[in-house]
Amino acid sequence: ERYLNKDIPKSHNITTAQIYSSVIEAERKGKYLGACVQIIPHITDEIKNRIRAIANDEHLDVLIVECGGTVGDIESLPFLEALRQIRLEDGPENVIFVHVTLAPSLEVVGEQKTKPTQHSVQELRRIGIQPDLLCVRCTTPLLEKTRKKISMFTNVIEEDVFSCHDAKSIFMIPQMLYEQGLVMWFLRNLEMWDLSTHQKIGITGIRS
């Protein structure tokens, strides 16, 4: 809302309690015809249906979905599984996985550590998600040697590893990422950029 200057309706806030409540209500009404209710497909289908309903009802070209929490936490696993299924069903040309991760610095030696990023990406890959792009949180701009190491151990090419270093204001972050080429990256990978004319293809709506 702060960045887009739009009022985001509460339907965009999809919580675990909402999902389980809807599935339980549907089961009690007999919508599953007595079938055993399971995480897959019932919970994941409800998550996918809500995400797709937002895009369809609001006629959006791009929908940004944030899966909160930490990779590996049991609470977020059904949501990550639902997102994995969406990519399988809609194709890699329509779904991009962006992983926001951490490269802490050791002040004594001034070294940016990559292990947290390596482990979180490994955990994502274990459940079937390979990030297309990494946004690495760090106190200072990501060093080239750090970027190379992250790329090597995460199977993400160097150009797709972006630095999200500390800024004086949160409103400086979009400009920081724009200068690194993030906007063009999305236009190109979502096929919203005409390579023949080098012009943007019309976008009618973006919501987060």
Secondary structure, 3 states (H helix, E strand, C coil): CCCCCCCCCHHHCCCHHHHHHHHHHHHHCCCCCCCCCCHHHHHHHHHHHHHHHHHHHCCCCEECCCCCCCCCCHHHHHHHHHHHHHHHHHCCCCCCCEEEEECCEECCCCEECCHHHHHHHHHHHHCCCCCCEEEEEECCCCCHHHHHHHHHHHCCCHHHEEEEECCCCHHHHHHHHHHCCHHHHHHHHCCCEECCCCEECCCCCEEC
